[in-house]
Amino acid sequence: VMTLAQKQREQLARYLEWKQAQGETEGPQRLSTMLSDIQRPRLEWLRQNVTGTVLEVGCGWGFVLAWVNGQAGVEINPALVELAQILSPEREFKTADARALPYEAESFDTVMLPEVLEHMEFHEVGGAVHEALRVARRRVLITVPDGSTETTEATCFKHRYLMDDEHLDWLLKMLPPCRLDRMPPFLYIRVDMRD
């Protein structure tokens, strides 16, 4: 049986191998991946838990934002922002880092970070969480693959680390009181800030 440290090293090795072969910039997710039976419950949870105006952080080409009928998305990859603007011209898309959102405090009712945090260095996660909490008026929604499972979602080569129980504890300490639901292969976190 591998220790947590060994699993984290193995995950980092998968990520570094992908990064060396492909570069660090991710392309768009395939529609078949987004609509898979594994992803649908996550998409439905997001749709059922958003309220009011919605900002998606790490929006890619805008599929999840459109699924929840959100208004705006930010993405670090300018090519994906350009694609999102073509596919959903009625929505606002900006190139931005999750740790420096280009919006005033309390600009959106809901800020979503779906499948974003595991793509960042863990020491950067606090900045992204802080920004989401700053920009949200009422709610922050976070989904991450459950790193305590051996699923392909958790061990994807594009993820820098596994969201195992130790990392999850650190993440939860960064947040105000919240609701955590563990429904493998994902973890669902809902922070209600204001009513």
Accessible surface in RSA format (square Angstrom, percent):
REM  Atomic radii and reference values for relative SASA: ProtOr
REM  Chains: A
REM  Algorithm: Lee & Richards
REM  Probe-radius: 1.40
REM  Slices: 20
REM RES _ NUM      All-atoms   Total-Side   Main-Chain    Non-polar    All polar
REM                ABS   REL    ABS   REL    ABS   REL    ABS   REL    ABS   REL
RES VAL A   1   194.48 128.0 116.02 105.0  78.46 189.1 127.83 111.1  66.65 180.8
RES MET A   2    74.11  38.4  62.85  41.6  11.26  26.8  33.30  28.3  40.81  54.1
RES THR A   3    78.97  56.2  70.82  71.8   8.15  19.4  76.11 102.2   2.86   4.3
RES LEU A   4    86.69  48.3  82.29  58.9   4.40  11.1  82.31  57.8   4.38  11.8
RES ALA A   5    53.30  49.0  44.21  68.2   9.09  20.7  51.07  71.9   2.22   5.9
RES GLN A   6    76.42  42.7  72.62  53.1   3.81   9.1  13.17  28.0  63.26  48.0
RES LYS A   7    53.74  26.2  53.21  32.6   0.53   1.3  18.21  16.4  35.53  37.9
RES GLN A   8    30.40  17.0  27.99  20.5   2.41   5.7  26.62  56.7   3.78   2.9
RES ARG A   9   148.65  62.4 141.88  72.3   6.77  16.1  74.97 102.5  73.68  44.7
RES GLU A  10    81.96  47.1  74.92  56.7   7.04  16.8  29.37  56.8  52.59  42.9
RES GLN A  11     0.00   0.0   0.00   0.0   0.00   0.0   0.00   0.0   0.00   0.0
RES LEU A  12    79.33  44.2  79.33  56.8   0.00   0.0  79.33  55.7   0.00   0.0
RES ALA A  13    58.73  54.0  49.75  76.8   8.98  20.4  54.89  77.3   3.84  10.2
RES ARG A  14    67.18  28.2  62.21  31.7   4.97  11.8  45.55  62.3  21.63  13.1
RES TYR A  15     6.54   3.1   6.54   3.7   0.00   0.0   6.05   4.5   0.49   0.6
RES LEU A  16    87.12  48.5  83.22  59.5   3.90   9.8  83.59  58.7   3.53   9.5
RES GLU A  17   127.79  73.4 121.45  91.9   6.34  15.1  42.07  81.4  85.72  70.0
RES TRP A  18    25.22  10.1  18.96   9.2   6.26  14.7  18.91  10.1   6.31  10.2
RES LYS A  19    74.30  36.2  70.63  43.3   3.67   8.7  32.43  29.2  41.87  44.6
RES GLN A  20   165.13  92.3 131.73  96.3  33.40  79.5  48.87 104.0 116.26  88.2
RES ALA A  21    77.22  71.0  38.91  60.1  38.31  87.1  48.53  68.3  28.69  76.0
RES GLN A  22   124.70  69.7  94.48  69.0  30.22  72.0  18.52  39.4 106.17  80.5
RES GLY A  23    34.15  42.1   0.00   N/A  34.15  42.1  31.89  87.5   2.26   5.1
RES GLU A  24    82.57  47.4  64.83  49.0  17.74  42.2  30.82  59.6  51.76  42.3
RES THR A  25    95.69  68.1  75.70  76.7  19.98  47.6  46.23  62.1  49.46  74.8
RES GLU A  26    43.79  25.1  39.11  29.6   4.67  11.1  18.18  35.2  25.61  20.9
RES GLY A  27    40.36  49.8   0.00   N/A  40.36  49.8  27.45  75.3  12.91  28.9
RES PRO A  28    74.37  54.2  56.77  51.7  17.60  64.0  57.82  47.7  16.55 102.8
RES GLN A  29    78.85  44.1  70.43  51.5   8.42  20.0  27.66  58.9  51.19  38.8
RES ARG A  30   183.33  77.0 175.14  89.3   8.19  19.5  55.03  75.2 128.31  77.8
RES LEU A  31    92.14  51.3  85.92  61.5   6.22  15.6  85.92  60.3   6.22  16.7
RES SER A  32    84.62  71.5  65.05  86.8  19.57  45.1  56.81 121.0  27.81  39.0
RES THR A  33    55.60  39.5  50.37  51.1   5.23  12.5  35.00  47.0  20.61  31.1
RES MET A  34    16.60   8.6  16.60  11.0   0.00   0.0   9.72   8.3   6.88   9.1
RES LEU A  35    54.90  30.6  46.17  33.0   8.73  21.9  46.52  32.7   8.38  22.6
RES SER A  36    39.24  33.2  29.77  39.7   9.47  21.8  35.39  75.4   3.85   5.4
RES ASP A  37   126.38  88.5 111.38 110.9  15.00  35.5  37.66  88.6  88.72  88.5
RES ILE A  38    78.77  44.8  71.63  53.4   7.14  17.2  76.88  55.4   1.90   5.1
RES GLN A  39    18.68  10.4  18.68  13.7   0.00   0.0   1.35   2.9  17.32  13.1
RES ARG A  40   103.79  43.6 103.79  52.9   0.01   0.0  34.49  47.1  69.31  42.0
RES PRO A  41    77.74  56.7  66.59  60.7  11.15  40.5  73.56  60.7   4.18  26.0
RES ARG A  42     5.73   2.4   5.73   2.9   0.00   0.0   0.00   0.0   5.73   3.5
RES LEU A  43     0.02   0.0   0.02   0.0   0.00   0.0   0.02   0.0   0.00   0.0
RES GLU A  44    58.90  33.8  58.90  44.6   0.00   0.0  34.78  67.3  24.12  19.7
RES TRP A  45    27.90  11.2  25.22  12.2   2.68   6.3  20.77  11.1   7.13  11.6
RES LEU A  46     0.00   0.0   0.00   0.0   0.00   0.0   0.00   0.0   0.00   0.0
RES ARG A  47   103.59  43.5  94.23  48.0   9.36  22.3  39.15  53.5  64.44  39.1
RES GLN A  48   136.73  76.5 101.80  74.4  34.93  83.2  40.10  85.4  96.63  73.3
RES ASN A  49    16.04  11.1  15.93  15.4   0.10   0.2   0.14   0.3  15.90  15.4
RES VAL A  50    28.01  18.4  13.41  12.1  14.59  35.2  13.41  11.7  14.59  39.6
RES THR A  51    30.21  21.5  24.07  24.4   6.15  14.7  12.37  16.6  17.84  27.0
RES GLY A  52    52.62  64.9   0.00   N/A  52.62  64.9  28.62  78.6  24.00  53.7
RES THR A  53    50.25  35.7  49.88  50.6   0.37   0.9  50.21  67.4   0.04   0.1
RES VAL A  54     1.48   1.0   1.48   1.3   0.00   0.0   1.48   1.3   0.00   0.0
RES LEU A  55     0.00   0.0   0.00   0.0   0.00   0.0   0.00   0.0   0.00   0.0
RES GLU A  56     3.65   2.1   3.65   2.8   0.00   0.0   0.00   0.0   3.65   3.0
RES VAL A  57     1.44   0.9   1.44   1.3   0.00   0.0   1.44   1.3   0.00   0.0
RES GLY A  58    29.56  36.5   0.00   N/A  29.56  36.5  14.02  38.5  15.55  34.8
RES CYS A  59     6.65   5.0   0.00   0.0   6.65  15.6   0.81   2.0   5.84   6.3
RES GLY A  60    16.08  19.8   0.00   N/A  16.08  19.8  16.04  44.0   0.04   0.1
RES TRP A  61    42.01  16.9  39.77  19.3   2.24   5.3  37.54  20.0   4.47   7.2
RES GLY A  62     2.80   3.5   0.00   N/A   2.80   3.5   2.00   5.5   0.80   1.8
RES PHE A  63    30.65  15.3  26.71  16.5   3.94  10.3  29.28  17.8   1.37   3.9
RES VAL A  64     9.35   6.1   8.64   7.8   0.71   1.7   8.64   7.5   0.71   1.9
RES LEU A  65     0.00   0.0   0.00   0.0   0.00   0.0   0.00   0.0   0.00   0.0
RES ALA A  66    42.26  38.9  28.56  44.1  13.69  31.2  28.90  40.7  13.36  35.4
RES TRP A  67    46.19  18.5  34.29  16.6  11.90  27.9  41.71  22.2   4.48   7.3
RES VAL A  68     8.84   5.8   0.06   0.1   8.79  21.2   0.55   0.5   8.29  22.5
RES ASN A  69   107.82  74.4 102.57  99.1   5.26  12.7  25.30  60.9  82.52  79.8
RES GLY A  70     3.19   3.9   0.00   N/A   3.19   3.9   0.00   0.0   3.19   7.2
RES GLN A  71    75.35  42.1  69.09  50.5   6.26  14.9  42.85  91.2  32.50  24.6
RES ALA A  72     1.96   1.8   1.96   3.0   0.00   0.0   1.96   2.8   0.00   0.0
RES GLY A  73     0.00   0.0   0.00   N/A   0.00   0.0   0.00   0.0   0.00   0.0
RES VAL A  74     0.83   0.5   0.83   0.7   0.00   0.0   0.83   0.7   0.00   0.0
RES GLU A  75    18.00  10.3  17.00  12.9   1.00   2.4   1.19   2.3  16.82  13.7
RES ILE A  76   117.32  66.8 106.32  79.2  11.01  26.5 106.32  76.6  11.01  29.9
RES ASN A  77    14.13   9.7  11.20  10.8   2.93   7.1   6.88  16.6   7.25   7.0
RES PRO A  78    85.72  62.5  81.34  74.1   4.38  15.9  81.76  67.5   3.96  24.6
RES ALA A  79    67.98  62.5  55.70  86.0  12.28  27.9  60.81  85.6   7.17  19.0
RES LEU A  80    11.74   6.5  11.74   8.4   0.00   0.0  11.74   8.2   0.00   0.0
RES VAL A  81     7.78   5.1   7.78   7.0   0.00   0.0   7.78   6.8   0.00   0.0
RES GLU A  82   108.14  62.1 107.23  81.1   0.91   2.2  29.78  57.6  78.36  64.0
RES LEU A  83    60.23  33.5  58.54  41.9   1.69   4.2  59.85  42.0   0.38   1.0
RES ALA A  84     0.00   0.0   0.00   0.0   0.00   0.0   0.00   0.0   0.00   0.0
RES GLN A  85    81.89  45.8  76.77  56.1   5.12  12.2  25.32  53.9  56.57  42.9
RES ILE A  86   120.86  68.8  99.32  74.0  21.54  51.9 105.83  76.2  15.03  40.8
RES LEU A  87    95.98  53.5  67.40  48.2  28.58  71.9  70.04  49.2  25.94  69.8
RES SER A  88    10.93   9.2  10.93  14.6   0.00   0.0   0.00   0.0  10.93  15.3
RES PRO A  89   105.79  77.1  76.74  70.0  29.06 105.6  80.75  66.7  25.04 155.6
RES GLU A  90   130.73  75.1  87.71  66.4  43.01 102.4  70.79 136.9  59.93  48.9
RES ARG A  91    34.88  14.6  23.92  12.2  10.96  26.1   5.78   7.9  29.10  17.6
RES GLU A  92    80.52  46.2  71.96  54.4   8.56  20.4  35.31  68.3  45.21  36.9
RES PHE A  93     9.36   4.7   0.01   0.0   9.35  24.3   0.01   0.0   9.35  26.8
RES LYS A  94    70.90  34.6  67.04  41.1   3.86   9.2  42.22  38.0  28.68  30.6
RES THR A  95    72.66  51.7  45.93  46.6  26.73  63.7  37.70  50.6  34.96  52.9
RES ALA A  96    15.64  14.4   3.90   6.0  11.75  26.7  13.57  19.1   2.08   5.5
RES ASP A  97    38.21  26.8  33.33  33.2   4.89  11.6  20.27  47.7  17.95  17.9
RES ALA A  98    13.62  12.5   8.26  12.8   5.36  12.2   8.26  11.6   5.36  14.2
RES ARG A  99   104.95  44.1  87.61  44.7  17.34  41.3  21.21  29.0  83.74  50.8
RES ALA A 100    66.20  60.9  52.63  81.2  13.56  30.9  57.52  81.0   8.68  23.0
RES LEU A 101     9.79   5.5   0.37   0.3   9.42  23.7   0.37   0.3   9.42  25.3
RES PRO A 102    59.29  43.2  31.30  28.5  27.99 101.8  47.12  38.9  12.18  75.7
RES TYR A 103    30.90  14.4  17.79  10.1  13.11  34.1  24.90  18.7   6.00   7.4
RES GLU A 104   142.62  81.9 138.60 104.9   4.02   9.6  57.17 110.6  85.45  69.8
RES ALA A 105    60.74  55.8  44.14  68.1  16.60  37.8  44.14  62.2  16.60  44.0
RES GLU A 106    71.26  40.9  65.99  49.9   5.27  12.5  13.46  26.0  57.80  47.2
RES SER A 107    36.77  31.1  14.89  19.9  21.88  50.4  15.87  33.8  20.90  29.3
RES PHE A 108    17.99   9.0  17.99  11.1   0.00   0.0  17.99  10.9   0.00   0.0
RES ASP A 109    20.17  14.1  20.17  20.1   0.00   0.0   0.15   0.3  20.03  20.0
RES THR A 110     0.00   0.0   0.00   0.0   0.00   0.0   0.00   0.0   0.00   0.0
RES VAL A 111     0.00   0.0   0.00   0.0   0.00   0.0   0.00   0.0   0.00   0.0
RES MET A 112     0.00   0.0   0.00   0.0   0.00   0.0   0.00   0.0   0.00   0.0
RES LEU A 113     0.20   0.1   0.20   0.1   0.00   0.0   0.20   0.1   0.00   0.0
RES PRO A 114     6.27   4.6   0.34   0.3   5.93  21.5   0.34   0.3   5.93  36.8
RES GLU A 115    33.55  19.3  25.21  19.1   8.35  19.9  18.94  36.6  14.62  11.9
RES VAL A 116    15.77  10.4  13.92  12.6   1.85   4.5  15.74  13.7   0.03   0.1
RES LEU A 117     0.00   0.0   0.00   0.0   0.00   0.0   0.00   0.0   0.00   0.0
RES GLU A 118     2.12   1.2   2.12   1.6   0.00   0.0   2.01   3.9   0.11   0.1
RES HIS A 119    46.31  25.3  36.25  25.2  10.06  25.7  26.95  27.8  19.37  22.5
RES MET A 120    21.49  11.1  19.03  12.6   2.46   5.9  21.49  18.3   0.00   0.0
RES GLU A 121    69.00  39.6  68.34  51.7   0.66   1.6  11.90  23.0  57.10  46.6
RES PHE A 122    35.58  17.8  29.64  18.4   5.94  15.5  29.64  18.0   5.94  17.0
RES HIS A 123   152.44  83.3 117.19  81.5  35.25  90.2  96.20  99.1  56.25  65.4
RES GLU A 124    38.24  22.0  34.56  26.1   3.67   8.7   4.62   8.9  33.61  27.4
RES VAL A 125     0.00   0.0   0.00   0.0   0.00   0.0   0.00   0.0   0.00   0.0
RES GLY A 126    26.67  32.9   0.00   N/A  26.67  32.9  21.60  59.3   5.07  11.4
RES GLY A 127    30.62  37.8   0.00   N/A  30.62  37.8  24.10  66.1   6.51  14.6
RES ALA A 128     0.65   0.6   0.00   0.0   0.65   1.5   0.00   0.0   0.65   1.7
RES VAL A 129     2.18   1.4   1.98   1.8   0.20   0.5   2.16   1.9   0.02   0.1
RES HIS A 130   116.06  63.4 113.98  79.2   2.08   5.3  74.26  76.5  41.80  48.6
RES GLU A 131    16.88   9.7  16.88  12.8   0.00   0.0   2.90   5.6  13.98  11.4
RES ALA A 132     0.34   0.3   0.34   0.5   0.00   0.0   0.34   0.5   0.00   0.0
RES LEU A 133    31.57  17.6  28.16  20.1   3.41   8.6  28.33  19.9   3.24   8.7
RES ARG A 134    73.44  30.8  60.73  31.0  12.71  30.3  50.36  68.8  23.08  14.0
RES VAL A 135     0.00   0.0   0.00   0.0   0.00   0.0   0.00   0.0   0.00   0.0
RES ALA A 136     0.01   0.0   0.00   0.0   0.01   0.0   0.00   0.0   0.01   0.0
RES ARG A 137    78.88  33.1  78.84  40.2   0.05   0.1  35.76  48.9  43.13  26.1
RES ARG A 138    85.38  35.8  84.37  43.0   1.01   2.4  21.07  28.8  64.31  39.0
RES ARG A 139    30.81  12.9  30.81  15.7   0.00   0.0   0.02   0.0  30.80  18.7
RES VAL A 140     0.26   0.2   0.26   0.2   0.00   0.0   0.26   0.2   0.00   0.0
RES LEU A 141     0.00   0.0   0.00   0.0   0.00   0.0   0.00   0.0   0.00   0.0
RES ILE A 142     0.16   0.1   0.12   0.1   0.04   0.1   0.12   0.1   0.04   0.1
RES THR A 143     0.00   0.0   0.00   0.0   0.00   0.0   0.00   0.0   0.00   0.0
RES VAL A 144     0.01   0.0   0.01   0.0   0.00   0.0   0.01   0.0   0.00   0.0
RES PRO A 145     4.08   3.0   3.50   3.2   0.58   2.1   3.50   2.9   0.58   3.6
RES ASP A 146     0.62   0.4   0.62   0.6   0.00   0.0   0.00   0.0   0.62   0.6
RES GLY A 147     5.50   6.8   0.00   N/A   5.50   6.8   0.31   0.8   5.19  11.6
RES SER A 148    57.22  48.4  25.12  33.5  32.10  73.9  24.20  51.5  33.02  46.3
RES THR A 149    29.95  21.3  23.39  23.7   6.55  15.6  28.54  38.3   1.41   2.1
RES GLU A 150   131.28  75.4  98.76  74.7  32.52  77.4  63.26 122.4  68.02  55.5
RES THR A 151    39.50  28.1  33.46  33.9   6.04  14.4  39.50  53.1   0.00   0.0
RES THR A 152   107.39  76.4  98.43  99.8   8.96  21.4  84.78 113.9  22.61  34.2
RES GLU A 153    31.84  18.3  26.22  19.8   5.62  13.4  13.23  25.6  18.61  15.2
RES ALA A 154     2.06   1.9   0.00   0.0   2.06   4.7   0.41   0.6   1.65   4.4
RES THR A 155    31.76  22.6  27.19  27.6   4.57  10.9  12.23  16.4  19.53  29.5
RES CYS A 156    35.75  27.0  29.02  32.4   6.73  15.8  13.63  34.5  22.12  23.8
RES PHE A 157    94.48  47.3  93.55  57.9   0.94   2.4  93.55  56.7   0.94   2.7
RES LYS A 158    39.85  19.4  38.56  23.7   1.29   3.1  14.52  13.1  25.34  27.0
RES HIS A 159    11.21   6.1  11.21   7.8   0.00   0.0   2.50   2.6   8.71  10.1
RES ARG A 160    35.83  15.0  30.56  15.6   5.27  12.5   4.04   5.5  31.79  19.3
RES TYR A 161    14.36   6.7  13.49   7.7   0.87   2.3  13.64  10.2   0.72   0.9
RES LEU A 162     7.64   4.3   6.78   4.8   0.86   2.2   7.64   5.4   0.00   0.0
RES MET A 163     3.04   1.6   0.08   0.1   2.96   7.0   0.08   0.1   2.96   3.9
RES ASP A 164     3.73   2.6   3.73   3.7   0.00   0.0   1.92   4.5   1.81   1.8
RES ASP A 165    69.04  48.4  68.05  67.7   0.98   2.3  29.23  68.8  39.80  39.7
RES GLU A 166    79.42  45.6  73.95  55.9   5.48  13.0  26.82  51.9  52.60  42.9
RES HIS A 167    22.70  12.4  22.70  15.8   0.00   0.0  10.78  11.1  11.92  13.9
RES LEU A 168     6.37   3.5   6.37   4.6   0.00   0.0   6.37   4.5   0.00   0.0
RES ASP A 169    75.65  53.0  73.50  73.2   2.15   5.1  14.00  33.0  61.64  61.5
RES TRP A 170   107.69  43.2 104.82  50.7   2.87   6.7  80.54  42.9  27.15  44.0
RES LEU A 171     0.00   0.0   0.00   0.0   0.00   0.0   0.00   0.0   0.00   0.0
RES LEU A 172    47.77  26.6  39.09  28.0   8.68  21.8  39.11  27.5   8.66  23.3
RES LYS A 173   166.36  81.2 130.30  79.9  36.06  85.9  93.49  84.1  72.88  77.6
RES MET A 174    68.60  35.5  40.62  26.9  27.98  66.6  50.66  43.1  17.94  23.8
RES LEU A 175    16.57   9.2   0.00   0.0  16.57  41.7   1.45   1.0  15.12  40.7
RES PRO A 176    52.25  38.1  41.33  37.7  10.92  39.7  50.38  41.6   1.87  11.6
RES PRO A 177   127.59  93.0 106.86  97.4  20.73  75.4 119.77  98.9   7.82  48.6
RES CYS A 178    48.18  36.4   8.35   9.3  39.84  93.6   7.58  19.2  40.61  43.8
RES ARG A 179   154.34  64.8 147.31  75.1   7.03  16.7  53.45  73.0 100.89  61.1
RES LEU A 180    61.88  34.5  35.74  25.6  26.14  65.7  35.74  25.1  26.14  70.3
RES ASP A 181    30.35  21.3  27.78  27.6   2.57   6.1   7.26  17.1  23.09  23.0
RES ARG A 182   102.46  43.0  76.50  39.0  25.96  61.8  41.40  56.6  61.06  37.0
RES MET A 183    87.64  45.4  82.89  54.9   4.76  11.3  46.93  39.9  40.72  53.9
RES PRO A 184    87.64  63.9  62.82  57.3  24.82  90.2  63.14  52.1  24.50 152.3
RES PRO A 185    23.53  17.1  23.40  21.3   0.12   0.4  23.40  19.3   0.12   0.8
RES PHE A 186     1.08   0.5   1.08   0.7   0.00   0.0   1.08   0.7   0.00   0.0
RES LEU A 187     0.00   0.0   0.00   0.0   0.00   0.0   0.00   0.0   0.00   0.0
RES TYR A 188     4.24   2.0   3.94   2.2   0.30   0.8   0.11   0.1   4.13   5.1
RES ILE A 189     0.00   0.0   0.00   0.0   0.00   0.0   0.00   0.0   0.00   0.0
RES ARG A 190    60.70  25.5  58.97  30.1   1.72   4.1   6.49   8.9  54.21  32.9
RES VAL A 191     0.09   0.1   0.09   0.1   0.00   0.0   0.09   0.1   0.00   0.0
RES ASP A 192    72.17  50.6  48.22  48.0  23.95  56.6  23.94  56.3  48.24  48.1
RES MET A 193    50.33  26.1  15.95  10.6  34.38  81.9  22.64  19.2  27.69  36.7
RES ARG A 194   102.78  43.2  92.00  46.9  10.78  25.7  51.92  71.0  50.86  30.8
RES ASP A 195   171.27 120.0 108.81 108.3  62.45 147.7  57.46 135.2 113.81 113.5
END  Absolute sums over single chains surface
CHAIN  1 A     9588.1       7810.1       1778.0       5350.9       4237.2
END  Absolute sums over all chains
TOTAL          9588.1       7810.1       1778.0       5350.9       4237.2
